């Protein structure tokens, strides 16, 4: 398993947290959002999913990953 922390712009509430965490899950990874820091710590299997796929899933929900 690999870990990466992504900076996510546009999160402002608990609904945003749930939305981003569900997007990460739908991509085949697990994530824990830190709303105050504007980040999501992601654990993923690099043989099953790429960071770009995880970023795309988050961006599909309307957030910017920088």
Helices and strands as residue ranges (DSSP letters): E 2-9, H 14-26, E 30-34, E 39-44, H 51-59, E 64-65
